[in-house]
Amino acid sequence: MTMHTSHSRVAVVDIVCWSAALILVTLAALSAQADGFDDEIAALTYHKVSGDRLDTQAVASRSQAALRATNFDRPDVIASEQKRIDAQLASMDPSREFTITIDDRIGEYDHANSQFSIELFTPGAYIPFQAFGQEYRIVFANGASARAIPMAKEQARDFDTQLNSYGRQIKNEVHFKIIGKGDPTGAVNGGHVIRAELTSARALDRAGQVLFTPKLLAVGAGPKFAGFDATKTDVAGLRIGGSRKDMEATLTRLFGKVTPGHMSANPKGFAGAIEVNSLGCRSGFTNRKTRPQPGAVCVTAYYDASDTIRMVRVERMFPPNFDVNVFQKALVQKYGPPSGGRGGFGWGPGVPGTVFSNADSIVDALTATVAYDSDISSLGGNRLENAIASLQLLDAAWAETVSK
């Protein structure tokens, strides 16, 4: 296992928001096994608490029992393993407390704020672990209350000398409960970001002596974000809940010609769609002379049987050097802390994906994703690909009723 932060040796982690570019994080060793941390129990607890679906059949098919079985016996073994995993998942206790001790680091003294900082609790830090063939990332929703070691300058000098004597490396013992999905700060993303609440923590020196014990705030005790309401926000100035006629007039005024949209899967609840610049933000695997250029915008608005707009998707093309961090911060500033993002960078209540003909999936009210524009010239690596950033806003309350 490893702990990732933004301050030491460099590793690369994928951030899916307005760009699929990579951000740099650091890597430090994690020693959790001595505490009895069980990665599979933690993963199962996460799936039960968050509602993030675990494909137990796929997990069963990758189990050692299935791999050892003969071709004849394998289907029965997989079925038996899946039944066992399903029962184990159902038995998980959401109130269970976990303990991990990691190799961590205390940063340099902050003279302006008269404090040191513990790196695990800085934005962007997470503890990754592997379970069921996939990576999970633990972030702490109340980590900010554990970050600072306040200290007057007179005492800080001796403490700093002590830290330097062993390279500022410490042991960080954390106790926590799993409370949900996603990083509330928006700094960590990924397929399975575990939101946890610290119940206690101790910073220890290399000999195990206590250096600092933070006073933790419970989740929700600090400043509150009012929450995300899809009906009260917009994507690129476009809102849901209005009439098809009004949306068509707005799109015509802003972008030009509006055409009927194509709906290949006939999603449940949607009666049709209107769009601007259909497929004009993607080159496709053709060798056409004119490719979409940065600045291209494509919009699709979906309406129900009452001609009410229930979902809007806006795509815009950006050059290859698109700055991830600037747009990530802009998204958080506009929409508040994300709820995680199931297949993207997401906000708001997650609802069953029945409206997309996939009831087993969960869809966020607002999702930001990114793709790269590819055509035949991309196959040989002959050119840098432009980024296609997408924002999709869904009327989650309506989608919830459709799913019932």
C-alpha positions in Angstrom: 0.0 0.0 0.0 1.0 3.6 -0.4 -0.1 7.0 0.8 -0.3 9.7 -1.9 0.1 13.4 -1.2 1.3 16.4 -3.2 4.7 17.0 -1.5 7.3 14.2 -2.0 8.3 11.6 -4.5 6.3 11.9 -7.7 3.7 9.4 -9.0 0.9 9.9 -11.4 -2.8 9.7 -10.7 -5.8 10.2 -13.1 -8.1 13.1 -12.4 -11.3 12.9 -14.4 -12.9 16.3 -14.5 -12.7 19.0 -17.2 -9.6 17.3 -18.6 -8.2 13.8 -18.7 -4.7 15.2 -18.1 -2.6 13.9 -15.3 -1.7 15.5 -12.0 1.4 14.8 -10.0 1.1 13.3 -6.5 3.7 11.9 -4.2 4.4 8.4 -2.9 5.3 7.3 0.6 5.3 3.8 2.1 2.3 2.6 4.1 2.5 -0.1 6.8 -1.0 -1.1 7.6 -0.9 -4.8 8.0 0.3 -4.8 11.6 -2.9 -3.0 12.6 -5.0 -5.8 11.1 -6.4 -3.6 8.4 -8.4 -5.9 6.0 -8.5 -4.4 2.6 -11.4 -6.6 1.4 -13.5 -5.8 4.5 -12.8 -2.1 4.0 -13.8 -2.4 0.3 -17.0 -4.3 1.1 -18.0 -1.8 3.8 -17.5 1.0 1.4 -19.7 -0.6 -1.2 -22.4 -1.3 1.3 -22.3 2.3 2.8 -22.0 4.2 -0.5 -24.3 2.1 -2.7 -21.5 1.9 -5.3 -22.3 -1.4 -6.9 -19.7 -4.2 -6.7 -19.8 -6.7 -9.6 -19.6 -9.8 -7.4 -19.9 -12.1 -10.4 -16.7 -10.6 -11.9 -15.0 -10.7 -8.5 -16.0 -14.4 -8.1 -14.7 -15.2 -11.6 -11.2 -13.8 -10.6 -11.1 -15.7 -7.3 -8.4 -18.3 -6.6 -11.1 -20.9 -6.2 -12.4 -20.2 -9.7 -8.9 -20.1 -11.2 -8.0 -23.4 -9.7 -11.2 -25.1 -10.9 -11.4 -27.2 -14.0 -13.4 -25.9 -17.0 -16.2 -28.3 -16.1 -16.5 -27.2 -12.5 -15.7 -23.5 -13.0 -19.3 -22.2 -13.5 -20.5 -23.9 -10.3 -17.4 -22.6 -8.4 -18.0 -19.1 -9.6 -21.7 -19.3 -8.6 -20.7 -20.5 -5.2 -18.1 -17.8 -4.7 -20.5 -15.1 -5.8 -23.1 -16.3 -3.3 -20.4 -16.2 -0.6 -19.3 -12.7 -1.5 -22.9 -11.4 -1.7 -23.6 -12.8 1.8 -20.4 -11.2 3.1 -21.3 -7.8 1.5 -24.7 -8.0 3.1 -23.2 -8.7 6.5 -20.9 -5.7 6.6 -21.3 -3.4 9.6 -21.4 0.3 8.5 -20.3 1.4 12.0 -17.1 -0.6 11.9 -14.0 1.3 12.8 -10.7 0.7 10.9 -7.1 1.4 11.9 -4.1 2.1 9.7 -0.6 3.3 10.6 1.2 4.9 7.7 4.7 6.3 7.1 3.9 10.0 6.9 5.7 13.3 7.0 5.4 16.7 8.8 6.1 19.7 6.6 8.2 22.8 7.3 7.1 25.3 9.8 4.6 27.9 8.6 5.8 31.1 10.1 2.7 33.1 9.0 0.3 30.7 10.7 2.6 29.5 13.5 2.0 25.8 12.7 3.4 22.6 11.1 1.2 20.5 8.8 0.8 16.7 8.6 0.9 15.7 5.0 -1.8 13.0 5.0 -4.4 15.6 5.9 -3.6 18.1 3.2 -5.9 18.4 0.2 -5.0 15.9 -2.5 -3.6 13.2 -0.1 -5.1 9.8 0.0 -4.4 6.2 1.1 -4.7 3.7 -1.8 -5.2 0.0 -1.4 -6.1 -2.9 -3.7 -9.0 -5.2 -3.3 -10.9 -7.4 -5.7 -8.6 -6.4 -8.5 -9.3 -2.7 -8.3 -7.9 0.4 -6.5 -9.6 2.2 -3.7 -8.6 5.6 -2.3 -9.3 6.7 1.3 -9.8 10.4 2.0 -10.8 12.0 5.3 -13.8 14.3 5.3 -12.7 15.9 8.5 -9.0 15.7 7.8 -8.6 19.5 7.8 -9.1 19.5 11.6 -6.2 17.1 12.0 -3.8 18.8 9.7 -2.2 21.6 11.7 0.2 21.3 14.7 -0.1 24.8 16.2 3.1 25.9 17.9 4.7 29.2 19.0 7.9 30.0 17.3 9.9 29.6 20.5 8.9 25.9 20.9 8.8 25.3 17.1 12.6 25.7 16.7 13.3 22.7 19.0 10.5 20.7 17.5 11.8 21.4 14.0 15.3 20.3 15.0 13.9 17.1 16.4 12.0 16.4 13.1 15.1 17.1 11.0 17.0 14.5 13.0 14.9 11.7 11.5 14.1 13.3 8.1 10.7 14.7 9.2 9.3 11.2 8.8 6.7 10.0 11.3 4.2 7.3 11.9 0.6 8.4 11.5 -1.9 6.2 13.3 -5.5 6.9 12.1 -8.8 5.4 13.3 -11.8 6.0 11.0 -15.2 4.9 9.8 -16.3 4.7 6.2 -19.2 7.2 5.6 -19.6 7.4 1.9 -18.1 8.1 -1.6 -16.0 10.9 -3.0 -13.6 13.6 -1.8 -15.6 16.5 -0.4 -12.7 18.9 -1.4 -12.7 17.7 -5.0 -8.9 17.2 -4.9 -9.0 13.4 -5.3 -11.0 11.6 -7.9 -11.1 8.0 -9.2 -13.5 5.1 -9.6 -13.7 4.2 -5.9 -12.9 7.1 -3.6 -13.8 6.2 0.0 -15.0 9.1 2.1 -14.0 8.4 5.7 -14.4 10.2 9.0 -11.5 10.2 11.4 -12.4 9.2 14.9 -8.9 9.6 16.4 -5.4 10.1 15.2 -1.8 10.2 16.6 1.4 11.4 15.1 4.2 9.2 16.4 8.0 9.5 16.1 10.0 6.6 14.7 10.3 5.0 18.2 6.5 5.1 18.7 6.4 8.1 21.1 3.5 10.4 20.7 4.4 13.7 19.0 0.9 15.2 18.6 -2.7 14.2 19.1 -5.1 16.4 17.0 -8.5 17.6 18.3 -10.9 16.4 15.6 -14.1 18.0 14.5 -16.8 15.6 13.5 -17.9 15.6 9.9 -20.5 18.4 9.5 -19.2 20.4 12.5 -17.2 22.7 10.4 -18.4 25.1 7.7 -21.2 23.7 5.7 -21.9 23.8 2.0 -25.6 24.4 1.2 -25.7 21.4 -1.1 -26.3 20.8 -4.8 -29.6 21.4 -6.5 -29.7 20.6 -10.2 -32.7 22.8 -10.8 -31.0 25.9 -9.4 -27.8 25.7 -11.3 -26.7 25.8 -15.0 -24.1 24.5 -17.4 -22.7 27.2 -19.6 -25.8 29.3 -18.8 -28.3 26.5 -19.7 -30.8 25.2 -17.2 -33.1 22.2 -16.9 -36.8 22.5 -16.1 -37.8 25.0 -18.8 -39.8 24.3 -21.9 -38.4 22.8 -25.1 -39.6 25.9 -27.0 -37.6 28.3 -24.7 -34.5 26.1 -24.9 -34.7 26.0 -28.7 -34.9 29.8 -28.8 -32.0 30.2 -26.4 -29.8 27.8 -28.4 -30.7 29.5 -31.7 -29.7 32.9 -30.2 -26.5 31.6 -28.7 -25.2 29.1 -31.2 -27.3 29.1 -34.4 -29.2 26.3 -36.1 -31.0 23.8 -33.9 -31.8 20.3 -35.2 -33.6 17.3 -33.8 -31.3 15.1 -31.7 -30.6 11.5 -32.3 -31.6 9.0 -29.5 -30.2 5.6 -30.3 -31.0 3.8 -27.1 -34.5 5.3 -26.5 -33.8 6.1 -22.8 -36.7 5.7 -20.5 -38.6 9.0 -19.7 -37.1 11.1 -22.6 -39.4 11.8 -25.5 -36.8 13.4 -27.7 -33.8 15.8 -28.0 -32.7 18.9 -29.8 -29.1 19.7 -30.5 -26.6 22.2 -31.9 -23.5 21.2 -34.0 -24.3 17.5 -33.9 -21.0 15.5 -33.6 -19.1 18.6 -34.4 -16.8 18.2 -31.4 -15.4 14.9 -32.6 -13.4 14.0 -35.6 -14.2 10.3 -35.6 -12.0 7.7 -37.3 -12.1 9.4 -40.7 -9.5 11.3 -42.7 -11.7 14.2 -43.5 -10.0 17.4 -44.4 -11.7 19.7 -41.8 -11.4 18.6 -38.2 -13.1 20.3 -35.2 -10.9 23.0 -33.7 -10.5 24.2 -30.1 -13.4 26.4 -29.3 -16.0 24.2 -31.0 -19.2 23.8 -28.9 -21.8 21.1 -29.1 -25.1 21.1 -27.1 -27.8 18.4 -26.7 -31.0 19.1 -24.6 -33.3 16.2 -23.8 -37.0 16.7 -23.1 -39.8 14.5 -21.7 -43.4 13.9 -22.9 -44.5 17.3 -21.5 -41.8 19.1 -23.6 -39.9 19.9 -20.4 -36.1 19.9 -20.6 -34.8 17.2 -18.2 -31.2 17.0 -19.2 -28.6 19.2 -20.9 -25.1 18.1 -22.2 -22.6 20.7 -23.3 -19.3 19.7 -24.9 -16.4 22.0 -25.7 -13.1 21.3 -27.4 -9.9 22.5 -25.8 -6.2 22.4 -27.1 -3.9 19.6 -25.9 -2.3 21.8 -23.3 -5.6 22.3 -21.4 -4.9 23.2 -17.8 -6.5 20.7 -15.5 -6.0 22.4 -12.2 -7.5 25.7 -13.3 -10.7 24.1 -14.5 -11.0 21.8 -11.5 -10.8 24.7 -9.1 -13.3 26.6 -11.3 -15.8 23.7 -11.1 -15.5 23.4 -7.3 -15.8 27.2 -6.9 -19.0 27.2 -9.1 -20.7 24.1 -7.9 -19.2 23.4 -4.5 -17.5 20.3 -3.2 -18.2 17.3 -5.5 -19.9 14.2 -4.3 -17.4 12.0 -6.1 -18.4 11.2 -9.6 -19.4 7.8 -10.9 -17.6 7.7 -14.2 -16.6 11.4 -14.0 -16.4 14.3 -11.6 -19.8 14.5 -10.1 -22.2 16.6 -7.9 -25.6 16.1 -6.4 -27.7 13.1 -5.6 -27.0 10.0 -7.4 -30.1 8.3 -9.0 -30.5 4.9 -10.7 -29.6 5.0 -14.4 -33.0 3.8 -15.6 -33.3 6.9 -17.8 -30.3 5.6 -19.7 -31.7 2.0 -19.9 -29.2 0.9 -17.2 -31.0 0.5 -13.9 -28.0 -1.0 -12.2 -25.8 2.1 -12.7 -25.9 5.3 -10.6 -25.9 8.7 -12.3 -25.0 12.0 -10.7 -27.1 15.1 -11.2 -24.1 16.9 -12.6 -21.2 15.1 -14.2 -18.0 16.5 -15.7 -16.0 14.2 -18.0 -13.3 14.4 -20.6 -12.4 12.5 -23.8 -9.7 13.0 -26.4 -10.5 13.8 -30.0 -9.2 10.9 -32.2 -9.1 10.3 -35.9 -7.1 8.1 -38.2 -4.0 10.3 -37.8 -4.0 9.6 -34.0 -3.4 5.9 -34.5 0.3 6.4 -35.3 0.8 9.1 -32.7 1.2 11.7 -35.5 -0.5 14.6 -33.6 -1.5 15.7 -30.1 -5.2 15.2 -29.5 -7.5 18.0 -28.4 -9.5 17.6 -25.2 -13.3 17.4 -25.3 -14.7 18.5 -21.9 -18.3 17.7 -21.2 -20.8 18.8 -18.6 -24.1 16.9 -18.2 -26.9 18.3 -16.0 -29.8 15.9 -15.2 -33.0 16.6 -13.4 -32.3 14.1 -10.6 -35.7 14.5 -8.9 -37.5 13.7 -12.1 -35.1 10.8 -12.9 -35.8 9.4 -9.5 -39.5 9.2 -10.2 -38.9 7.7 -13.7 -36.8 5.0 -12.0 -39.6 3.9 -9.7 
